[in-house]
């Protein structure tokens, strides 16, 4: 189940809740009992290594560009 981060506007505390994606925007009560909270935008960190895909080979004979090179002198 995904975890979402919220901040209480009353006391300023930040807290996390595990809840279904369908309920991610539902109101969340602060652990101190306040109900004026806002969902924070979180970044996702993914471990491991990745490499960029190899560039596509170019056709022999040139140009390319938007029109195959004929008008792009």
Secondary structure, DSSP 4 states (H G I P E B T S, - for coil): --EEEEEETTT--EEEEE--GGGTTS----TTS---EEEPP------S---PPPPPPPPTT---TTTTTSS--
